[in-house]
Amino acid sequence: MKAHLNNRYVRWGITAFCVIAASICFYYLMFHGANIKVAFDRLVDVLMPVLVGMVLAYLLTPVLNQIEHRVIAPLLQKIPFKNRQKQNSLVRGISILITTLLCFAIIYALLSMFISQIVPSVTRLVANFDTYVANVNNIINKLMQDNPELGGYVVKMVNRYSGEVETWLNEKVFATTSEVIKTVSLSVINVLGVIWDWVIGFIISIYLLASKEKFAGQAKKVTYALFERNTANIIIRNFRFTHKTFIGFITGKVLDSIIIGLLCFIGTTLLQTPYAALVSVIIGFTNVIPFFGPVLGAAPCTILIFLVEPMHPLNAVYFVIFILVLQQFDGNILGPKILGNSTGLTSFWVIFAITLFGGAFGVPGMIVGVPIFAVIFAAVKSLIGTALTKRALPLETEVYLTVGSVDEEGAFHEYVPEFKRNIEEQRQAKIQKKQMKK
C-alpha cells in the first residue's frame, strides 16, 4: 500500500521529522558550534583554490567582455570561417590570453611601483622621523614665544606622544613585521600553499571564463528545475540585478580610484609635494571608499606633508586645495561618467550603508556595503511596489508628500496642519456672518 503525500498522517510525520531534525541541528549549533566552525574552516581551506578562481573570474569578466566584443570579434569577423563554433572558440581563446597578459602587466606595474617608490618613501619617512619632530618643536617654540608656559607644555606633549609613536613603530610595527617575515621565511610550506592556491585558482578562473555562458545556462536550468516558472524568473532577474549592481560599482570604483591616484601623482609631482608616490597611493586607495574616502585619505597625507615641511605650511594648504579640486572633479565629472547611477541610492542611504557595514565589518564593509545595501534597498522597494499595486495605490513618492488620508474608494485627501485648519474655519465663519447680514 502506497503512502501518498496528501494523506494527513504522512504530512504530520514529515512535519514532526523536520521539527525534530531542526531541533537537533539547533542544539548542536548552540553547544557544539566550535566543531561546526572547524569543519567549515576546513572546507574553506580545501575549496580555497576554487573560491579564488571564482572571484578572479568574476572580476575579470568585464575586462574579457570588453576585449572580446570590442576588439577581437570585430577583427576576426573579416576572416571567413567555415565553422562558426571554431571561430567563437578562437575569439574566446585570444580574448582570455590578452586578458591574462593584461592582468600580469598590471600586477608587475604595481609591484614595480611599490618596490621602487613606496618602500623607499616609507623607509625614508621612518629614518627622518626624529628630524620631523624636531622641526615641529621649533615651529611651536617660535609660535609660543609670547606664552612660554603654554609653549613648554605643548612641546612636552609633542615629545611625549612622538616618543610613544616612535616606540610603537619600533616595538610593534617593525617587530611584528620582522616576526611576520621570520615566520613566512621559516614556514615555506604555508607560503607554497598560498602560492599553490592562487596558481590553481588562476587556472580555474581561465576555465570558468572559457565556459562562463555554459555555467550560467546550467545555473538557470537548475533554477527552473527546482522552482516554479514565475519564481524562477524572479530569482534569475534578481541575480542579474545583483550582478549588475556589484560589478558596475566595484569595477567602476576601482577604475575611478586608479585614475584619481594617477592624477594625484601628476599633481603632487608638479607641486613638488614630498613623498608624492606614497601620498598618491593613499589617496587612490582610500578613494575606493565612497563619500568618506577622500577625507580619510587627505587627513593623514596633510599631516605627513606638514611634518616633513613645517617651515612651509603653505605646501600643506596647497595640497588640501589640490585634493578638494581633484575630489570635486571626481564627484561631479569623472565619477558620474564611470559609475553613472549604478546603485540608485541617495546620499543619505550611501552614508547609512557605509556607517552600518563599516561598523560591522571594518574597511571591507565600507567598500562593499554600498552595493549590498543597494540590492537590499531594491528588494524592499520591489516588495513595497508589489503591495501598493495589489491595493491599487500609486507608486510615485511625490503623490504621498501631502497626503493626509486615503478613503475607502482610494481617493487621496490632502494633509492640513491644525493652524491652517483654524485659519480656514475662521475665514469661513466670517464669510457666513457677512452673508447673514446681507
N, C-alpha and C positions, 0 to 999 in steps of 0.2 A: 504493500500500500504506500503510495507516494504521499509525501508531506508537501502541501502547497503553501507558498508564502502568504496567500490570502487567509489561511487558517489563523485565527486569532491566537491560538495556543503557540503556534510556531512563532508568530510575531512577538509574543510575550517572552518566549525562550530566547530569541535573538536579542531583544532589548535587555533582558536580565544578564545575558552573557556580556554584552557591550558595557553595561554598567559595572559589572564585577571586574572586567578587564581594565576599564578606565580607572577604577579604584585602586587596583593593584599597581598600575603604572604610576598613579599619583603618589601612592605610598612609597614606591621605590624611588621616585624622583625626589620626594621630600627628605627621606632618610638615607638614601644611597646616591645622592646627586653627584658626589665626587667620582664615583665609579663611572657614571654616565659621562662626566666631563673628560675623564681619562680615555674612555672609549672614543668619544667624539674627537679629542685631540689626536688620538692615534689614527683615526680615519682621515682626518685632515692632513696629517703627515704623509699618509700613503697616497692620497689623491692630490697632493700639492702640485706635482707637475701638470696634472690635468687642469687644476684651478688656474695656475699661472698661464697655461696655454689658452684657456677660455678668456681670461682677462686681456691678454695680449691680442688675441684675435678680435675681441670686441673693440679695443681701442684702435687697432689698425684697419678695421673695416672701412671707415670713412675715407682713409687715405687710399686704400685699394680701389674703392669705387670711383674716386675721382680720377686716378691714373688709368683705370680700365675704360671708363666711359668717355673721358675727355681726350685721352692721348692715344692709347694703344688700339682700341676698337676702331676709331676713325682712320688710323693709318693702315690697319690690316684689311679694312673693307675695300681698299683699292686693289688688293691682291685677290684674284679669283681662287676660290677653294671649291673642290668637288664635294667635300664632306663638311656640312655645317657644324657638326659636333667637334670635329678636329679643329676647326677654326676657333670655336669658343674655348676649347681646351688650351690652344696656343695663346689666345688673348689672356686667359686667366693665368697661365704659367708665366708669361712675360710680365704681367702686372704684379704678380707675387714676387718675382725676382727683383723688380725695381723697388717695390715697397720694402723688401728686406734690405737691399743696399742703402736705401734712404734712411732706414731705421739705424743701421750700423753707422752711417755717416753722422747722424745726429748724436749718437752715443759717443763717438770718437771726438766730435767737436766739443761736447760738454766736458768730457774728461780732460781734453787738452786745455780748455779754458780753466777748469778747476785746478789743474796741476800748475799751469803757468801763471795764473793770475790770482786765484783765490787763496791758495795755500801760502804763497809769499806775502800776500797782504795781511793775512791773519798772523803769520809769524812776526812780521814787522810791527804789527799793532801791539802784540804782547810784549815784544822786546822793548818797545818805546813807551810802555805804559807809565813807568815812573816819570819820564820826561813830560808826558802829557799832564800828569797830576801836578807836577811842579809848575808847569805853565799856568794851570788853573789857579794854583795858590798865589802865584804872582799877580794875576789879574784881580783876585779877590783882595789881596793886600792893597793894591792901588785904589780899588773902589772903596775900601773901608778905612782909608786914612783918617777921615773925619770922625770915625767912631771906632777907635782901636779895640774896645772891649767886644763889640759885635764882630769885628773883623777877626779877632783871635778865636772867638767861638766858632765862626764859620770855618776857618782854616782847620781848627781842631776836628770839627765834624767831617770835613773833607778827607783829612788824613786818616781818621778812624775808619770811615767806610771804604776809602780807597784801599786801605790795608786789608780790610776784610774781603774786598773784591779780589785783590791780588792773591790773598791766601786761598780763597775759594777756587780761583783759576789754577793755582799751583797744586793744591792738595786734592781738589775734587775733579776738575775737568781734565787736567793733564795726567793726574794719577789714574783716573778712570780710563782715559784714552790709552795710556800705556798698558794698563791691565787688559783692556779690550784687545789691543794689538798683541800682547803676550798670549792671551787666551786663543785668539784667532790663529796666531802662528803655531801654537802648540797643538791646537785641535784641527789638524789637517783633514781629518775625516769629515768633520762638520762643514768645513769650507768646501770640500769636494762635494758634499751632499747638497749644499745650497747651489753650487755651480751646476751640478747634475740636474737639479730640479728646474733651473732656468733653461738649461740646454734642451732637456726633454720637453719642457713647456713651450719653448720656441718652435721645436719641431712639430709638436701637437698643434700649435697655432697655425702653422702652414697648412696642415691637413684640414683644419677647420675652415680656413679661408678658401681653400680649393673647393670645398664641398658645402659652403655655407647655405646655398639655396636648398640643397638636399636635406640638410639637418633642419632647416626651417620648415620644409614640407613635411618631414616626419613628425615634427612637433605639432603641426596643425592636424595631421592625421590622427595622432593620439588624442588630441583635444576633442575632435569631433567624435571619436570612438567612445570617450568617457562621459561626455556631457551632451545634453540636448542641443539641437541646432542653434536656437536663439542664444542659449547660454554660452555655447562655444564661440559664436560670433562676437558676443560681448567680451569674452576673455581675450580673444585674438585682437580685437580693436583696442582694448586697454593695454595689452602688451605693446602694440605698435605705438600708442601714445607715450607709454613709459619709455620705450627705446628712443623715440624722437626727442623727448624732453631731456633724457640723460645724455645721449650722445651729442645733441645740439649744444647743451650747456657746457659739458666737460671739454669737448674738443674746441668749441669756440672760446672758452675761457683760457685754455692753455695757449691757443694761438694768440689771443689778445695779450696775455701776460708776456709771451716771448717778444712780441713786437714792442710792448711798453718797456721791457728790460733793455732791448737794443736801443730804443730811442733815449732811454735814460743814460745808457753808457755813452752815446754820442754827445748828449747834452752835458753830462758831468765831465767828459773829457775836454770839451770846448771851454767849460767854466774852470778847468784845472782843479776840480774837486779832488781832495785826497781819497785814495782807495776807491777810485771810480768803478772798477770791476766789482769789488765787494759790495759797494752801495747799489749798483745796478742789479746784481743778483738778488739782494734782499728786496728791492722794490719789485722786481719781476715775480719773485716767489710769493710775496705777500699779496700781490695783485690778484692771485687766483681766488683769494677770499673775497666774496662780494661785499660791497659797502664799506666794511671796516678795514679791508686790506690796505688801502693807501695810507691810512692813519697808522696802522700797525707797522708799516714799513718805513714811513717817513720819520717817525719819532726817534727810533734808535740811530738812524743814519744822521739825523740832525745833531744829536748829542755827540756822535762819533766825530763829525766834522768840527764841532766846537772844541772838543777835547784836543784834536790834532792841531787846530789853528786858533787858539783862544785869543791871540793878539789881533786876529782879523775876524771879528764876529759877523761882519757883513757877508762873509762867504757862506756861513750857515743860513743867513737871511736869503741870499741869492738862491741857495739850494731849495729852501722852502718855497720860494716864489716859483722856481722852475717846476717843482713837483706839483704845485697847485695848478699851473698851466697844463702840465702833462696829464694830470688826472681829469681836468676839465675836457681836454681833447679826447681822452679815453671815454669818459662818461657820456659826452654829447655827440661825438663823431665816430670814433673807432669802435667802441663797444656796441652801439646800436647797429653799425654796419655788419659786424661779425656775428653778434648774438641775436640781433633782432628782438622779438618778443618770445624767446624760447621757453620761458617759464610761465608767462601770463600772470605774474604776481605783481601787486603794487609794492611801493617802497616799504610800507608798514609790514606787510607779510614777509618781505625779504628780511627785514630786521628781526622779526619774530622768529623766523626759521633759523637764522644764524645764531640768535641767542639761545634758542631751545636746543638745537643739535650741537652747538658749540659747547654749551654747559654739560651736555650728556656725554659727548664723545670727543671733546677737545678740538684740535685743529682739523682733523679729518672730517668731523661733523660739521664744522663751519664751511668746508669746501663742498661736501655732497648734500648738506642739509637743505639747500635751496631747491635742487631738482626733486629730492624726496618729498619735501613739503608741497611742491608744485603738483606732483602726482596725487598726493592726498587731497589737496585743495580741489583738484579737478574731479576726483571721485565724489567728494561731498557735494560739489556743485552739480554733478550729474544726478545724484540721488535727490537733491532738493528740486531740480528741474523736473524730474520724473513725478515727484509727489505733487508739485504745483500743476503739472499738466493733467494729472488724474482729477484734480479738483477744479479744472477749467479756469485757472488763475494765470495771469500774465507772468512771464519770466523776467522781464526787464526790471532792474532795480530802481530805475528812475520813477516807475509808476508808484512805488511804495514810499517815496520820500515824504509825501504829505498825507498819507493815508491815516485816517483815524479809526475807521471800522469798515467791514465788508458785510453787507446784509445777506440774507439767505438766497436772494436772487443773484448774488455775485456782483452787485453794484458797489462801487467804492465811494466812501464819504470822507471828505477832507477833514483832517485834524485841525481843530480851532482851539488855541490856548484859552484859559479861563478869562484872562483880562480882555482878550479880543471879544469873547462872548459877552462879557458885561458891557463893553462899549456898544456892541451891536444891539443888545437889549435896550440900553438907554436911548439909542438913536431911534429904534422902533417905537419906544414909548413916547418920545417927543413927536414923532410923526402922527401917532394915534391921537394925541392931545390936540394937535393943530386941526386934524380932521374933525374931531368932536366940536371944537369951537366954531368951525365953519358950519 
